[in-house]
Amino acid sequence: MSLDRAVEMARDFHAYNKPLWPFVEADMRETLGALPFLKVSERGFIAATICNLPISKRWVIASEFLWWGDPYLIRDFRAWAKARGANEIRYSCPAGSRVEGFYQTIARPSEAVYSEFV
C-alpha cells in the first residue's frame, strides 16, 4: 500500500473525528512520508515515531501519531517499537472514544492532555 492511500485515509480520519485543526493534504503527505513508521493495509494505516525522552535520554518512547481503520496494525507498531528498544509506547485517541477501552487492555493511563484552543 502506498503513501497516497495513507493520505486518503488520513482525510477520512479527519472527517470522522472532526478535530479543530485543518486538514492540509501537502502537510499530511510530508509528515507521513517522513515518519519512521508507516504501515498501510487495505483497511487502514498507522503512523508513528520514536525518540529519546529529552530529560532522560536513556528512556526511549515510541508514539503512535495516527491510527485509523485496521485494528490489527497496532500489533505491527508494538513489535516495531519493542524491536527498537522502546521503554514506553504511547497511544492517543479522542477523549471518550471507544478506542480508550481497547488501550486499557494493553496499557495504562499515564498523563492526560488538555488542550486550550485560542
Beta strands, then each sheet from edge to edge (+ up, - down):
strand 1: 37-40
strand 2: 45-53
strand 3: 56-68
strand 4: 88-90
sheet 1: 1+ 2- 3+ 4+
end
